[in-house]
Amino acid sequence: MTAARALNLRAPLRPGPATSAVVTALRTGVPAPGPDRYVAPEIAAAVDLVRDGSLVAAAESVVGPLS
């Protein structure tokens, strides 16, 4: 979540294709930063995306299998 936010702050620079795919996948369950709010549910959603392999799958969809 922190790295994705850092990438937002680096605009107009853009991350590589695999990193972009991972951030896009993360944003399916974790919204971009906004007003102050309770973020525990968003942290849990990010953990779920890591655990279920969604973020690795997003990267692999661009670069191929990661071993």
PQR file of N, CA, C, O and H, with PARSE charges and radii, in Angstrom:
ATOM      1  N   MET A   1       0.824  -1.176   0.000 -0.4000 1.5000
ATOM      2  CA  MET A   1       0.000   0.000   0.000 -0.0000 2.0000
ATOM      3  C   MET A   1       0.874   1.248   0.000  0.5500 1.7000
ATOM      4  O   MET A   1       0.582   2.214  -0.706 -0.5500 1.4000
ATOM      5  N   THR A   2       1.933   1.230   0.781 -0.4000 1.5000
ATOM      6  CA  THR A   2       2.815   2.390   0.853 -0.0000 2.0000
ATOM      7  C   THR A   2       3.555   2.588  -0.448  0.5500 1.7000
ATOM      8  O   THR A   2       3.710   3.717  -0.911 -0.5500 1.4000
ATOM      9  H   THR A   2       2.170   0.445   1.355  0.4000 1.0000
ATOM     10  N   ALA A   3       4.016   1.499  -1.043 -0.4000 1.5000
ATOM     11  CA  ALA A   3       4.727   1.614  -2.320 -0.0000 2.0000
ATOM     12  C   ALA A   3       3.800   2.115  -3.419  0.5500 1.7000
ATOM     13  O   ALA A   3       4.208   2.921  -4.256 -0.5500 1.4000
ATOM     14  H   ALA A   3       3.890   0.581  -0.667  0.4000 1.0000
ATOM     15  N   ALA A   4       2.562   1.648  -3.424 -0.4000 1.5000
ATOM     16  CA  ALA A   4       1.605   2.124  -4.429 -0.0000 2.0000
ATOM     17  C   ALA A   4       1.359   3.615  -4.256  0.5500 1.7000
ATOM     18  O   ALA A   4       1.262   4.348  -5.240 -0.5500 1.4000
ATOM     19  H   ALA A   4       2.231   0.994  -2.744  0.4000 1.0000
ATOM     20  N   ARG A   5       1.260   4.064  -3.017 -0.4000 1.5000
ATOM     21  CA  ARG A   5       1.081   5.498  -2.765 -0.0000 2.0000
ATOM     22  C   ARG A   5       2.300   6.278  -3.221  0.5500 1.7000
ATOM     23  O   ARG A   5       2.166   7.350  -3.810 -0.5500 1.4000
ATOM     24  H   ARG A   5       1.339   3.468  -2.218  0.4000 1.0000
ATOM     25  N   ALA A   6       3.489   5.752  -2.956 -0.4000 1.5000
ATOM     26  CA  ALA A   6       4.720   6.421  -3.387 -0.0000 2.0000
ATOM     27  C   ALA A   6       4.738   6.588  -4.902  0.5500 1.7000
ATOM     28  O   ALA A   6       5.177   7.618  -5.413 -0.5500 1.4000
ATOM     29  H   ALA A   6       3.598   4.880  -2.478  0.4000 1.0000
ATOM     30  N   LEU A   7       4.263   5.578  -5.612 -0.4000 1.5000
ATOM     31  CA  LEU A   7       4.216   5.686  -7.071 -0.0000 2.0000
ATOM     32  C   LEU A   7       3.276   6.801  -7.504  0.5500 1.7000
ATOM     33  O   LEU A   7       3.567   7.513  -8.465 -0.5500 1.4000
ATOM     34  H   LEU A   7       3.907   4.741  -5.196  0.4000 1.0000
ATOM     35  N   ASN A   8       2.150   6.966  -6.809 -0.4000 1.5000
ATOM     36  CA  ASN A   8       1.239   8.073  -7.107 -0.0000 2.0000
ATOM     37  C   ASN A   8       1.931   9.417  -6.927  0.5500 1.7000
ATOM     38  O   ASN A   8       1.722  10.344  -7.709 -0.5500 1.4000
ATOM     39  H   ASN A   8       1.913   6.388  -6.028  0.4000 1.0000
ATOM     40  N   LEU A   9       2.747   9.510  -5.901 -0.4000 1.5000
ATOM     41  CA  LEU A   9       3.425  10.774  -5.604 -0.0000 2.0000
ATOM     42  C   LEU A   9       4.542  11.086  -6.595  0.5500 1.7000
ATOM     43  O   LEU A   9       4.998  12.228  -6.668 -0.5500 1.4000
ATOM     44  H   LEU A   9       2.917   8.757  -5.266  0.4000 1.0000
ATOM     45  N   ARG A  10       4.987  10.096  -7.352 -0.4000 1.5000
ATOM     46  CA  ARG A  10       6.062  10.289  -8.328 -0.0000 2.0000
ATOM     47  C   ARG A  10       5.539  10.731  -9.699  0.5500 1.7000
ATOM     48  O   ARG A  10       6.324  10.935 -10.624 -0.5500 1.4000
ATOM     49  H   ARG A  10       4.618   9.169  -7.292  0.4000 1.0000
ATOM     50  N   ALA A  11       4.230  10.878  -9.829 -0.4000 1.5000
ATOM     51  CA  ALA A  11       3.661  11.316 -11.106 -0.0000 2.0000
ATOM     52  C   ALA A  11       4.326  12.629 -11.510  0.5500 1.7000
ATOM     53  O   ALA A  11       4.572  13.481 -10.656 -0.5500 1.4000
ATOM     54  H   ALA A  11       3.593  10.712  -9.077  0.4000 1.0000
ATOM     55  N   PRO A  12       4.614  12.802 -12.763 -0.5600 1.5000
ATOM     56  CA  PRO A  12       4.141  12.065 -13.926  0.2800 2.0000
ATOM     57  C   PRO A  12       4.990  10.848 -14.288  0.5500 1.7000
ATOM     58  O   PRO A  12       4.717  10.189 -15.292 -0.5500 1.4000
ATOM     59  N   LEU A  13       6.016  10.537 -13.489 -0.4000 1.5000
ATOM     60  CA  LEU A  13       6.787   9.325 -13.773 -0.0000 2.0000
ATOM     61  C   LEU A  13       5.872   8.121 -13.632  0.5500 1.7000
ATOM     62  O   LEU A  13       4.952   8.121 -12.814 -0.5500 1.4000
ATOM     63  H   LEU A  13       6.238  11.072 -12.674  0.4000 1.0000
ATOM     64  N   ARG A  14       6.131   7.091 -14.438 -0.4000 1.5000
ATOM     65  CA  ARG A  14       5.277   5.907 -14.418 -0.0000 2.0000
ATOM     66  C   ARG A  14       6.115   4.678 -14.135  0.5500 1.7000
ATOM     67  O   ARG A  14       7.249   4.577 -14.602 -0.5500 1.4000
ATOM     68  H   ARG A  14       6.879   7.092 -15.103  0.4000 1.0000
ATOM     69  N   PRO A  15       5.564   3.735 -13.368 -0.5600 1.5000
ATOM     70  CA  PRO A  15       6.299   2.500 -13.102  0.2800 2.0000
ATOM     71  C   PRO A  15       6.309   1.599 -14.335  0.5500 1.7000
ATOM     72  O   PRO A  15       5.605   1.848 -15.314 -0.5500 1.4000
ATOM     73  N   GLY A  16       7.115   0.560 -14.263 -0.4000 1.5000
ATOM     74  CA  GLY A  16       7.168  -0.415 -15.340 -0.0000 2.0000
ATOM     75  C   GLY A  16       5.857  -1.167 -15.473  0.5500 1.7000
ATOM     76  O   GLY A  16       4.988  -1.068 -14.607 -0.5500 1.4000
ATOM     77  H   GLY A  16       7.687   0.358 -13.468  0.4000 1.0000
ATOM     78  N   PRO A  17       5.711  -1.918 -16.554 -0.5600 1.5000
ATOM     79  CA  PRO A  17       4.453  -2.618 -16.822  0.2800 2.0000
ATOM     80  C   PRO A  17       4.031  -3.601 -15.723  0.5500 1.7000
ATOM     81  O   PRO A  17       2.857  -3.641 -15.356 -0.5500 1.4000
ATOM     82  N   ALA A  18       4.958  -4.380 -15.202 -0.4000 1.5000
ATOM     83  CA  ALA A  18       4.589  -5.355 -14.166 -0.0000 2.0000
ATOM     84  C   ALA A  18       4.166  -4.652 -12.885  0.5500 1.7000
ATOM     85  O   ALA A  18       3.198  -5.054 -12.241 -0.5500 1.4000
ATOM     86  H   ALA A  18       5.912  -4.347 -15.500  0.4000 1.0000
ATOM     87  N   THR A  19       4.886  -3.612 -12.521 -0.4000 1.5000
ATOM     88  CA  THR A  19       4.532  -2.859 -11.319 -0.0000 2.0000
ATOM     89  C   THR A  19       3.177  -2.195 -11.494  0.5500 1.7000
ATOM     90  O   THR A  19       2.375  -2.167 -10.560 -0.5500 1.4000
ATOM     91  H   THR A  19       5.672  -3.285 -13.044  0.4000 1.0000
ATOM     92  N   SER A  20       2.918  -1.666 -12.667 -0.4000 1.5000
ATOM     93  CA  SER A  20       1.607  -1.065 -12.938 -0.0000 2.0000
ATOM     94  C   SER A  20       0.492  -2.093 -12.795  0.5500 1.7000
ATOM     95  O   SER A  20      -0.575  -1.790 -12.261 -0.5500 1.4000
ATOM     96  H   SER A  20       3.570  -1.689 -13.425  0.4000 1.0000
ATOM     97  N   ALA A  21       0.745  -3.313 -13.277 -0.4000 1.5000
ATOM     98  CA  ALA A  21      -0.263  -4.372 -13.167 -0.0000 2.0000
ATOM     99  C   ALA A  21      -0.528  -4.728 -11.713  0.5500 1.7000
ATOM    100  O   ALA A  21      -1.671  -4.984 -11.333 -0.5500 1.4000
ATOM    101  H   ALA A  21       1.612  -3.559 -13.711  0.4000 1.0000
ATOM    102  N   VAL A  22       0.519  -4.746 -10.898 -0.4000 1.5000
ATOM    103  CA  VAL A  22       0.350  -5.056  -9.476 -0.0000 2.0000
ATOM    104  C   VAL A  22      -0.443  -3.951  -8.786  0.5500 1.7000
ATOM    105  O   VAL A  22      -1.339  -4.237  -7.992 -0.5500 1.4000
ATOM    106  H   VAL A  22       1.447  -4.537 -11.206  0.4000 1.0000
ATOM    107  N   VAL A  23      -0.123  -2.700  -9.081 -0.4000 1.5000
ATOM    108  CA  VAL A  23      -0.861  -1.589  -8.462 -0.0000 2.0000
ATOM    109  C   VAL A  23      -2.327  -1.630  -8.893  0.5500 1.7000
ATOM    110  O   VAL A  23      -3.216  -1.393  -8.074 -0.5500 1.4000
ATOM    111  H   VAL A  23       0.605  -2.469  -9.726  0.4000 1.0000
ATOM    112  N   THR A  24      -2.588  -1.923 -10.153 -0.4000 1.5000
ATOM    113  CA  THR A  24      -3.967  -2.026 -10.630 -0.0000 2.0000
ATOM    114  C   THR A  24      -4.703  -3.136  -9.878  0.5500 1.7000
ATOM    115  O   THR A  24      -5.848  -2.953  -9.465 -0.5500 1.4000
ATOM    116  H   THR A  24      -1.866  -2.116 -10.818  0.4000 1.0000
ATOM    117  N   ALA A  25      -4.054  -4.277  -9.703 -0.4000 1.5000
ATOM    118  CA  ALA A  25      -4.665  -5.385  -8.962 -0.0000 2.0000
ATOM    119  C   ALA A  25      -4.900  -4.992  -7.505  0.5500 1.7000
ATOM    120  O   ALA A  25      -5.940  -5.322  -6.935 -0.5500 1.4000
ATOM    121  H   ALA A  25      -3.124  -4.425 -10.039  0.4000 1.0000
ATOM    122  N   LEU A  26      -3.950  -4.296  -6.903 -0.4000 1.5000
ATOM    123  CA  LEU A  26      -4.116  -3.847  -5.523 -0.0000 2.0000
ATOM    124  C   LEU A  26      -5.322  -2.931  -5.403  0.5500 1.7000
ATOM    125  O   LEU A  26      -6.082  -3.028  -4.439 -0.5500 1.4000
ATOM    126  H   LEU A  26      -3.105  -4.027  -7.365  0.4000 1.0000
ATOM    127  N   ARG A  27      -5.503  -2.050  -6.365 -0.4000 1.5000
ATOM    128  CA  ARG A  27      -6.593  -1.074  -6.313 -0.0000 2.0000
ATOM    129  C   ARG A  27      -7.968  -1.726  -6.459  0.5500 1.7000
ATOM    130  O   ARG A  27      -8.978  -1.068  -6.211 -0.5500 1.4000
ATOM    131  H   ARG A  27      -4.885  -1.971  -7.147  0.4000 1.0000
ATOM    132  N   THR A  28      -8.036  -3.004  -6.855 -0.4000 1.5000
ATOM    133  CA  THR A  28      -9.335  -3.678  -6.899 -0.0000 2.0000
ATOM    134  C   THR A  28      -9.907  -3.889  -5.511  0.5500 1.7000
ATOM    135  O   THR A  28     -11.125  -3.957  -5.342 -0.5500 1.4000
ATOM    136  H   THR A  28      -7.216  -3.538  -7.057  0.4000 1.0000
ATOM    137  N   GLY A  29      -9.028  -3.995  -4.502 -0.4000 1.5000
ATOM    138  CA  GLY A  29      -9.491  -4.219  -3.138 -0.0000 2.0000
ATOM    139  C   GLY A  29      -9.108  -3.131  -2.168  0.5500 1.7000
ATOM    140  O   GLY A  29      -9.618  -3.072  -1.049 -0.5500 1.4000
ATOM    141  H   GLY A  29      -8.039  -3.940  -4.639  0.4000 1.0000
ATOM    142  N   VAL A  30      -8.200  -2.262  -2.601 -0.4000 1.5000
ATOM    143  CA  VAL A  30      -7.700  -1.209  -1.722 -0.0000 2.0000
ATOM    144  C   VAL A  30      -7.764   0.114  -2.479  0.5500 1.7000
ATOM    145  O   VAL A  30      -6.997   0.327  -3.418 -0.5500 1.4000
ATOM    146  H   VAL A  30      -7.786  -2.310  -3.510  0.4000 1.0000
ATOM    147  N   PRO A  31      -8.659   0.993  -2.085 -0.5600 1.5000
ATOM    148  CA  PRO A  31      -8.773   2.253  -2.807  0.2800 2.0000
ATOM    149  C   PRO A  31      -7.536   3.134  -2.642  0.5500 1.7000
ATOM    150  O   PRO A  31      -6.747   2.957  -1.714 -0.5500 1.4000
ATOM    151  N   ALA A  32      -7.388   4.069  -3.544 -0.4000 1.5000
ATOM    152  CA  ALA A  32      -6.296   5.033  -3.463 -0.0000 2.0000
ATOM    153  C   ALA A  32      -6.479   5.897  -2.223  0.5500 1.7000
ATOM    154  O   ALA A  32      -7.577   5.970  -1.670 -0.5500 1.4000
ATOM    155  H   ALA A  32      -8.029   4.213  -4.298  0.4000 1.0000
ATOM    156  N   PRO A  33      -5.416   6.545  -1.789 -0.5600 1.5000
ATOM    157  CA  PRO A  33      -5.523   7.397  -0.601  0.2800 2.0000
ATOM    158  C   PRO A  33      -6.582   8.482  -0.778  0.5500 1.7000
ATOM    159  O   PRO A  33      -6.854   8.943  -1.887 -0.5500 1.4000
ATOM    160  N   GLY A  34      -7.148   8.859   0.315 -0.4000 1.5000
ATOM    161  CA  GLY A  34      -8.163   9.905   0.327 -0.0000 2.0000
ATOM    162  C   GLY A  34      -8.171  10.550   1.686  0.5500 1.7000
ATOM    163  O   GLY A  34      -7.123  10.694   2.315 -0.5500 1.4000
ATOM    164  H   GLY A  34      -6.927   8.484   1.215  0.4000 1.0000
ATOM    165  N   PRO A  35      -9.330  10.937   2.143 -0.5600 1.5000
ATOM    166  CA  PRO A  35      -9.411  11.567   3.462  0.2800 2.0000
ATOM    167  C   PRO A  35      -9.032  10.572   4.564  0.5500 1.7000
ATOM    168  O   PRO A  35      -9.035   9.359   4.358 -0.5500 1.4000
ATOM    169  N   ASP A  36      -8.712  11.113   5.718 -0.4000 1.5000
ATOM    170  CA  ASP A  36      -8.390  10.250   6.852 -0.0000 2.0000
ATOM    171  C   ASP A  36      -9.528   9.258   7.088  0.5500 1.7000
ATOM    172  O   ASP A  36     -10.706   9.609   7.033 -0.5500 1.4000
ATOM    173  H   ASP A  36      -8.710  12.099   5.886  0.4000 1.0000
ATOM    174  N   ARG A  37      -9.146   8.027   7.349 -0.4000 1.5000
ATOM    175  CA  ARG A  37     -10.143   6.990   7.580 -0.0000 2.0000
ATOM    176  C   ARG A  37      -9.482   5.827   8.299  0.5500 1.7000
ATOM    177  O   ARG A  37      -8.257   5.762   8.401 -0.5500 1.4000
ATOM    178  H   ARG A  37      -8.188   7.742   7.394  0.4000 1.0000
ATOM    179  N   TYR A  38     -10.278   4.936   8.781 -0.4000 1.5000
ATOM    180  CA  TYR A  38      -9.830   3.709   9.429 -0.0000 2.0000
ATOM    181  C   TYR A  38      -9.359   2.766   8.327  0.5500 1.7000
ATOM    182  O   TYR A  38     -10.161   2.348   7.492 -0.5500 1.4000
ATOM    183  H   TYR A  38     -11.274   4.989   8.698  0.4000 1.0000
ATOM    184  N   VAL A  39      -8.071   2.425   8.312 -0.4000 1.5000
ATOM    185  CA  VAL A  39      -7.520   1.668   7.189 -0.0000 2.0000
ATOM    186  C   VAL A  39      -7.327   0.178   7.460  0.5500 1.7000
ATOM    187  O   VAL A  39      -6.845  -0.545   6.587 -0.5500 1.4000
ATOM    188  H   VAL A  39      -7.420   2.765   8.991  0.4000 1.0000
ATOM    189  N   ALA A  40      -7.688  -0.291   8.638 -0.4000 1.5000
ATOM    190  CA  ALA A  40      -7.505  -1.716   8.933 -0.0000 2.0000
ATOM    191  C   ALA A  40      -8.177  -2.615   7.900  0.5500 1.7000
ATOM    192  O   ALA A  40      -7.579  -3.619   7.513 -0.5500 1.4000
ATOM    193  H   ALA A  40      -8.079   0.296   9.348  0.4000 1.0000
ATOM    194  N   PRO A  41      -9.398  -2.308   7.431 -0.5600 1.5000
ATOM    195  CA  PRO A  41      -9.999  -3.161   6.406  0.2800 2.0000
ATOM    196  C   PRO A  41      -9.210  -3.152   5.087  0.5500 1.7000
ATOM    197  O   PRO A  41      -9.154  -4.161   4.385 -0.5500 1.4000
ATOM    198  N   GLU A  42      -8.614  -2.024   4.767 -0.4000 1.5000
ATOM    199  CA  GLU A  42      -7.824  -1.943   3.543 -0.0000 2.0000
ATOM    200  C   GLU A  42      -6.526  -2.732   3.674  0.5500 1.7000
ATOM    201  O   GLU A  42      -6.087  -3.371   2.718 -0.5500 1.4000
ATOM    202  H   GLU A  42      -8.660  -1.205   5.338  0.4000 1.0000
ATOM    203  N   ILE A  43      -5.918  -2.691   4.841 -0.4000 1.5000
ATOM    204  CA  ILE A  43      -4.714  -3.489   5.086 -0.0000 2.0000
ATOM    205  C   ILE A  43      -5.063  -4.971   4.981  0.5500 1.7000
ATOM    206  O   ILE A  43      -4.317  -5.740   4.375 -0.5500 1.4000
ATOM    207  H   ILE A  43      -6.275  -2.172   5.618  0.4000 1.0000
ATOM    208  N   ALA A  44      -6.175  -5.374   5.557 -0.4000 1.5000
ATOM    209  CA  ALA A  44      -6.615  -6.774   5.472 -0.0000 2.0000
ATOM    210  C   ALA A  44      -6.864  -7.173   4.023  0.5500 1.7000
ATOM    211  O   ALA A  44      -6.530  -8.289   3.624 -0.5500 1.4000
ATOM    212  H   ALA A  44      -6.782  -4.750   6.050  0.4000 1.0000
ATOM    213  N   ALA A  45      -7.447  -6.276   3.231 -0.4000 1.5000
ATOM    214  CA  ALA A  45      -7.689  -6.576   1.816 -0.0000 2.0000
ATOM    215  C   ALA A  45      -6.370  -6.738   1.071  0.5500 1.7000
ATOM    216  O   ALA A  45      -6.244  -7.620   0.221 -0.5500 1.4000
ATOM    217  H   ALA A  45      -7.719  -5.370   3.555  0.4000 1.0000
ATOM    218  N   ALA A  46      -5.391  -5.902   1.379 -0.4000 1.5000
ATOM    219  CA  ALA A  46      -4.072  -6.018   0.740 -0.0000 2.0000
ATOM    220  C   ALA A  46      -3.420  -7.347   1.115  0.5500 1.7000
ATOM    221  O   ALA A  46      -2.833  -8.013   0.262 -0.5500 1.4000
ATOM    222  H   ALA A  46      -5.493  -5.186   2.069  0.4000 1.0000
ATOM    223  N   VAL A  47      -3.518  -7.729   2.372 -0.4000 1.5000
ATOM    224  CA  VAL A  47      -2.970  -9.015   2.819 -0.0000 2.0000
ATOM    225  C   VAL A  47      -3.649 -10.160   2.069  0.5500 1.7000
ATOM    226  O   VAL A  47      -2.983 -11.099   1.635 -0.5500 1.4000
ATOM    227  H   VAL A  47      -3.994  -7.188   3.065  0.4000 1.0000
ATOM    228  N   ASP A  48      -4.953 -10.086   1.917 -0.4000 1.5000
ATOM    229  CA  ASP A  48      -5.677 -11.125   1.180 -0.0000 2.0000
ATOM    230  C   ASP A  48      -5.205 -11.229  -0.265  0.5500 1.7000
ATOM    231  O   ASP A  48      -5.079 -12.331  -0.800 -0.5500 1.4000
ATOM    232  H   ASP A  48      -5.494  -9.323   2.270  0.4000 1.0000
ATOM    233  N   LEU A  49      -4.943 -10.082  -0.902 -0.4000 1.5000
ATOM    234  CA  LEU A  49      -4.468 -10.097  -2.289 -0.0000 2.0000
ATOM    235  C   LEU A  49      -3.080 -10.728  -2.401  0.5500 1.7000
ATOM    236  O   LEU A  49      -2.762 -11.363  -3.407 -0.5500 1.4000
ATOM    237  H   LEU A  49      -5.046  -9.187  -0.468  0.4000 1.0000
ATOM    238  N   VAL A  50      -2.263 -10.554  -1.376 -0.4000 1.5000
ATOM    239  CA  VAL A  50      -0.952 -11.212  -1.355 -0.0000 2.0000
ATOM    240  C   VAL A  50      -1.138 -12.704  -1.122  0.5500 1.7000
ATOM    241  O   VAL A  50      -0.569 -13.527  -1.839 -0.5500 1.4000
ATOM    242  H   VAL A  50      -2.521 -10.038  -0.559  0.4000 1.0000
ATOM    243  N   ARG A  51      -1.925 -13.045  -0.129 -0.4000 1.5000
ATOM    244  CA  ARG A  51      -2.116 -14.459   0.225 -0.0000 2.0000
ATOM    245  C   ARG A  51      -2.743 -15.281  -0.890  0.5500 1.7000
ATOM    246  O   ARG A  51      -2.349 -16.426  -1.114 -0.5500 1.4000
ATOM    247  H   ARG A  51      -2.387 -12.377   0.453  0.4000 1.0000
ATOM    248  N   ASP A  52      -3.722 -14.704  -1.595 -0.4000 1.5000
ATOM    249  CA  ASP A  52      -4.389 -15.509  -2.623 -0.0000 2.0000
ATOM    250  C   ASP A  52      -3.651 -15.508  -3.961  0.5500 1.7000
ATOM    251  O   ASP A  52      -4.096 -16.134  -4.923 -0.5500 1.4000
ATOM    252  H   ASP A  52      -4.042 -13.775  -1.414  0.4000 1.0000
ATOM    253  N   GLY A  53      -2.530 -14.808  -4.016 -0.4000 1.5000
ATOM    254  CA  GLY A  53      -1.697 -14.839  -5.216 -0.0000 2.0000
ATOM    255  C   GLY A  53      -2.090 -13.835  -6.289  0.5500 1.7000
ATOM    256  O   GLY A  53      -1.498 -13.824  -7.368 -0.5500 1.4000
ATOM    257  H   GLY A  53      -2.167 -14.300  -3.235  0.4000 1.0000
ATOM    258  N   SER A  54      -3.070 -13.001  -6.014 -0.4000 1.5000
ATOM    259  CA  SER A  54      -3.538 -12.047  -7.031 -0.0000 2.0000
ATOM    260  C   SER A  54      -2.449 -11.084  -7.486  0.5500 1.7000
ATOM    261  O   SER A  54      -2.358 -10.764  -8.671 -0.5500 1.4000
ATOM    262  H   SER A  54      -3.551 -13.010  -5.137  0.4000 1.0000
ATOM    263  N   LEU A  55      -1.625 -10.620  -6.553 -0.4000 1.5000
ATOM    264  CA  LEU A  55      -0.603  -9.646  -6.931 -0.0000 2.0000
ATOM    265  C   LEU A  55       0.518 -10.294  -7.729  0.5500 1.7000
ATOM    266  O   LEU A  55       1.022  -9.701  -8.683 -0.5500 1.4000
ATOM    267  H   LEU A  55      -1.698 -10.879  -5.590  0.4000 1.0000
ATOM    268  N   VAL A  56       0.910 -11.499  -7.353 -0.4000 1.5000
ATOM    269  CA  VAL A  56       1.917 -12.220  -8.142 -0.0000 2.0000
ATOM    270  C   VAL A  56       1.352 -12.529  -9.526  0.5500 1.7000
ATOM    271  O   VAL A  56       2.055 -12.392 -10.527 -0.5500 1.4000
ATOM    272  H   VAL A  56       0.501 -11.981  -6.579  0.4000 1.0000
ATOM    273  N   ALA A  57       0.097 -12.942  -9.588 -0.4000 1.5000
ATOM    274  CA  ALA A  57      -0.531 -13.238 -10.879 -0.0000 2.0000
ATOM    275  C   ALA A  57      -0.560 -12.002 -11.770  0.5500 1.7000
ATOM    276  O   ALA A  57      -0.374 -12.107 -12.983 -0.5500 1.4000
ATOM    277  H   ALA A  57      -0.474 -13.054  -8.775  0.4000 1.0000
ATOM    278  N   ALA A  58      -0.791 -10.840 -11.182 -0.4000 1.5000
ATOM    279  CA  ALA A  58      -0.796  -9.600 -11.963 -0.0000 2.0000
ATOM    280  C   ALA A  58       0.576  -9.343 -12.572  0.5500 1.7000
ATOM    281  O   ALA A  58       0.682  -8.993 -13.748 -0.5500 1.4000
ATOM    282  H   ALA A  58      -0.942 -10.755 -10.197  0.4000 1.0000
ATOM    283  N   ALA A  59       1.617  -9.513 -11.781 -0.4000 1.5000
ATOM    284  CA  ALA A  59       2.978  -9.321 -12.301 -0.0000 2.0000
ATOM    285  C   ALA A  59       3.295 -10.370 -13.362  0.5500 1.7000
ATOM    286  O   ALA A  59       3.862 -10.053 -14.407 -0.5500 1.4000
ATOM    287  H   ALA A  59       1.532  -9.797 -10.826  0.4000 1.0000
ATOM    288  N   GLU A  60       2.928 -11.618 -13.088 -0.4000 1.5000
ATOM    289  CA  GLU A  60       3.211 -12.701 -14.040 -0.0000 2.0000
ATOM    290  C   GLU A  60       2.455 -12.521 -15.347  0.5500 1.7000
ATOM    291  O   GLU A  60       2.913 -12.990 -16.389 -0.5500 1.4000
ATOM    292  H   GLU A  60       2.467 -11.876 -12.238  0.4000 1.0000
ATOM    293  N   SER A  61       1.319 -11.859 -15.315 -0.4000 1.5000
ATOM    294  CA  SER A  61       0.583 -11.644 -16.552 -0.0000 2.0000
ATOM    295  C   SER A  61       1.341 -10.741 -17.517  0.5500 1.7000
ATOM    296  O   SER A  61       1.053 -10.708 -18.713 -0.5500 1.4000
ATOM    297  H   SER A  61       0.947 -11.477 -14.469  0.4000 1.0000
ATOM    298  N   VAL A  62       2.313 -10.009 -16.978 -0.4000 1.5000
ATOM    299  CA  VAL A  62       3.110  -9.105 -17.806 -0.0000 2.0000
ATOM    300  C   VAL A  62       4.472  -9.706 -18.128  0.5500 1.7000
ATOM    301  O   VAL A  62       4.920  -9.650 -19.273 -0.5500 1.4000
ATOM    302  H   VAL A  62       2.546 -10.036 -16.006  0.4000 1.0000
ATOM    303  N   VAL A  63       5.142 -10.289 -17.110 -0.4000 1.5000
ATOM    304  CA  VAL A  63       6.522 -10.725 -17.293 -0.0000 2.0000
ATOM    305  C   VAL A  63       6.698 -12.230 -17.424  0.5500 1.7000
ATOM    306  O   VAL A  63       7.804 -12.696 -17.698 -0.5500 1.4000
ATOM    307  H   VAL A  63       4.778 -10.334 -16.180  0.4000 1.0000
ATOM    308  N   GLY A  64       5.637 -12.995 -17.237 -0.4000 1.5000
ATOM    309  CA  GLY A  64       5.753 -14.438 -17.268 -0.0000 2.0000
ATOM    310  C   GLY A  64       5.965 -14.979 -15.864  0.5500 1.7000
ATOM    311  O   GLY A  64       5.980 -14.221 -14.894 -0.5500 1.4000
ATOM    312  H   GLY A  64       4.738 -12.616 -17.015  0.4000 1.0000
ATOM    313  N   PRO A  65       6.128 -16.293 -15.759 -0.5600 1.5000
ATOM    314  CA  PRO A  65       6.230 -16.935 -14.440  0.2800 2.0000
ATOM    315  C   PRO A  65       7.394 -16.404 -13.603  0.5500 1.7000
ATOM    316  O   PRO A  65       8.506 -16.214 -14.097 -0.5500 1.4000
ATOM    317  N   LEU A  66       7.106 -16.174 -12.335 -0.4000 1.5000
ATOM    318  CA  LEU A  66       8.143 -15.802 -11.362 -0.0000 2.0000
ATOM    319  C   LEU A  66       8.434 -17.030 -10.526  0.5500 1.7000
ATOM    320  O   LEU A  66       7.517 -17.690 -10.038 -0.5500 1.4000
ATOM    321  H   LEU A  66       6.204 -16.329 -11.933  0.4000 1.0000
ATOM    322  N   SER A  67       9.670 -17.326 -10.367 -0.4000 1.5000
ATOM    323  CA  SER A  67      10.022 -18.517  -9.581 -0.0000 2.0000
ATOM    324  C   SER A  67      10.704 -18.147  -8.302  0.5500 1.7000
ATOM    325  O   SER A  67      11.069 -19.025  -7.520 -0.5500 1.4000
ATOM    326  H   SER A  67      10.415 -16.790 -10.764  0.4000 1.0000
TER
END
